[in-house]
Amino acid sequence: MALMVLAMTILPSTDASAKLLAGSMSSSQLTWSRFFSQSIFMFPLALRAPMLLPAPGLVSMPSAVYYRT
């Protein structure tokens, strides 16, 4: 429950900061900074539970490979 509250606090604040920074940064810099900050935030979790994080990616990989428009 606490993780859900934390996520619902962080996600809107990252969107708001992206909208505020959009006037002074290019979209590529903004995208790179968002991905970098998310990577820094997720790094301790990846060290703590190394076998849990790849599972969703491995499950969704076939859908990305076989996706047809």
N, C-alpha and C positions, 0 to 999 in steps of 0.2 A: 504494500500500500504506500509506503514511504517513497519507494522508487517511482511510483506512478505520479505522486504529488511533485516530486523533484523534476520528473520529465515534463509535466504540464507547466512547470514554472520556467524551465530552461528553454523549451521549444519556442514559445511565443517571444521570449526575450531575444533569442537569436534572430528571429524574423524581424523584430522591431529594430534591432541594431543593424541588420542588413539594409533595411529601408532607409535608415538614417545615414548610413555610409555610402549609399548608392550615388549620392550627389557629389561625393568627393573622391571616389575610387572607381576604377574600371570594373566591369563585371567579372573579368578573369581574375583580378586581384581579390575581389570579394569572394568569389567561389573558392579560390585557393585558400584564403584565410579561414573560411568556414570548414573546409575539409581538414585543414591542418589542426584547427582547434578541436574538432571532433576526434581526430586521431590521437591527440595528446590526452584527451579525456578518456578514451577507450583503452589506452595502452596499459594502465594498471589492471583493468579488468581482464585483458588478454593474458597477462602474466598470472593472474589469480586462477583463472579457469581456462586453460589452453585448449581443452577438448570440447568445450561447450560452444565457443564462438564459430568454429568452421562449419558446424552442423547445418545451420540455416542456409548458408551459402551453398553447401553441397546439395541440399535438397532442392533449392531453387535453380540450380545451374541447368538442369535439363529443360526447364521451361524457358530460360533465356536462349538456349541453343536452338530449340525447336519452335520459337515464336515466329509466326508468319503474319504478315499484314494483309 
